């Protein structure tokens, strides 16, 4: 099983600390998430389903919002997260 870290209990994304292939389980300590796509270290993985417009929480802080519906286990990056709204 691959390893990941949830930096803060409030986070809805986790960071993979090993490259993960689609279908692999990622251990976040008290729970696991099945990756829906390949995720390279040290990128983010959705820890829950996040509808479009949901705030993305990392480090216990808002880092952006989802630009499309995201499923638990999806790779999270600039293709589905934007921070423009929080910068204004």
Buried (B, 14 or more C-beta within 10 A) or exposed (E): EBBBBBBEEEBBBBBBEBEBEEEBEBBBEEEBBEBBEEBEEEBBBBBEEBEEEBBBBBEEEBBBBBBEEBEBBBBBEEEBBBEEEEEE
